[in-house]
Amino acid sequence: MNTRRKALKTISAIPFIGALIGPSIVTAKVAEEAVMKPLARDFFKELGLRTFINAAGTYTSMTGSLMHKEVTEAISYGATEYVNLDELHDKVGERIAQLLECEYATVSSGAFGAMTIGLAGVMCGMDEKKVAQLPNTEGLKDEVIVQKGHSIGYTHALINTGAKIVEVTTAKELEKAINKKTAMLWFLNANTEKGEIKWEEFVALGKKHDVPTFVDCAADVPPVENLFKFTKMGFDLVCFSGGKGIRGPQSAGLLLGRRKYIEAARLHTPPRGTTIARGMKVNKEEVLGMLVALELYLARDHKKEWALWESQIQLISDSASSVNGVETEIHVPPHANHVPSLKIRWDESIVKISKPDFRKQLVNGHPSIETVGSEKEVGITTWMMEPGQERIVAQRVRELLANA
Ligand SMILES: *Cc1c(COP(=O)(O)O)cnc(C)c1O
């Protein structure tokens, strides 16, 4: 029994305290504070690091997202017992597949890791000789076809296997590019609008030529429906980041889809050692954290959460636009980071500060606030904030603009 449960049991066993404090929920809260507070060390402070309010979004450089208590409890639980790694992945894979109504699933080392092992699985199947030979692709299908507008840095996850990227623009070009070396077709959901070929046609082209299709949906929850949509649509493999909208461990992710490819993908991962994905280990702590984060995410009241984000963005927008010379725009990106978002712009002849300098002042202030932006505008989202922080951001933004 861990210390907290022990304390809870002790406290609830004393009728006097129970009666004094009242409902059990209050008891639990008091007990938790009593047990957890003295243990808490301010690690970031000890290391001389500043923490900040995240008004930017889910960025790797900003350590992604914050995990709910249930998730960190699952992680702590995982650290207390041994279990067979493959058996754990088997069970959790089945459980996630059931939750997301797809054939199979595995917890990966982020969406990026999911892409590497997914493609490796497609290339090598269950042939252990082939698994051992990567990244040497001799004798293997090793071309991945990608639309030019989708061909950005994330394709590095694919070439990690030793495969090559073949860029095309039209459906006709894609069909012409398919040959006996074609391993897979890869789609970047965030750039859907930057490619001529959309989802259904892309899937149909794969099926027509018997080539598996993969969609990178790393930043595509919300909406929650996306966790189901693309496997049902017929993509053979789909990946999501664990530590973005799902708020699981930032170095975990999900690979969903066809069982035969995911089982093959697993052959590249630990405990097996002489493979390209030996360094993409996902141990029990993150496997459990990912599972629990997903369960929590599915159970969340998504409408209520959306309404909260909208009101938070509105508050910051109103606060910023109350300053003379400032204008704001609320928008929702159609794909990836699909959340209420704010753009703030101003006439620098009236509000005399550049956008980068303004953002720097927010970072250097108290508390420190991180945003995104360019020379032309400042970008803010609230979905990675703790409730209440939007008020601090609204106030700081107005203050800095009004005083510029
Ligand atoms: C974040 C992101 C990735 C990488 O995901 P990780 O979970 O950090 O590995 C890949 N593709 C896209 C489109 C992303 O936004």
The ligand as a MOL file (V3000), in Angstrom:
LIG
                    3D

  0  0  0     0  0            999 V3000
M  V30 BEGIN CTAB
M  V30 COUNTS 15 15 0 0 0
M  V30 BEGIN ATOM
M  V30 1 C 3.8060 16.9630 -32.8010 0
M  V30 2 C 3.7930 16.3480 -34.1460 0
M  V30 3 C 4.5550 15.2060 -34.4360 0
M  V30 4 C 5.4870 14.6090 -33.4190 0
M  V30 5 O 4.7560 14.0410 -32.4060 0
M  V30 6 P 5.4490 13.5330 -31.0480 0
M  V30 7 O 4.3120 12.9400 -30.3040 0
M  V30 8 O 6.0490 14.7380 -30.4120 0
M  V30 9 O 6.4640 12.5270 -31.4510 0
M  V30 10 C 4.4360 14.6320 -35.6740 0
M  V30 11 N 3.6180 15.1540 -36.6130 0
M  V30 12 C 2.8840 16.2630 -36.3900 0
M  V30 13 C 1.9980 16.7890 -37.4640 0
M  V30 14 C 2.9480 16.9010 -35.1530 0
M  V30 15 O 2.2170 17.9920 -34.9190 0
M  V30 END ATOM
M  V30 BEGIN BOND
M  V30 1 1 1 2
M  V30 2 1 2 3
M  V30 3 2 2 14
M  V30 4 1 3 4
M  V30 5 2 3 10
M  V30 6 1 4 5
M  V30 7 1 5 6
M  V30 8 2 6 7
M  V30 9 1 6 8
M  V30 10 1 6 9
M  V30 11 1 10 11
M  V30 12 2 11 12
M  V30 13 1 12 13
M  V30 14 1 12 14
M  V30 15 1 14 15
M  V30 END BOND
M  V30 END CTAB
M  END
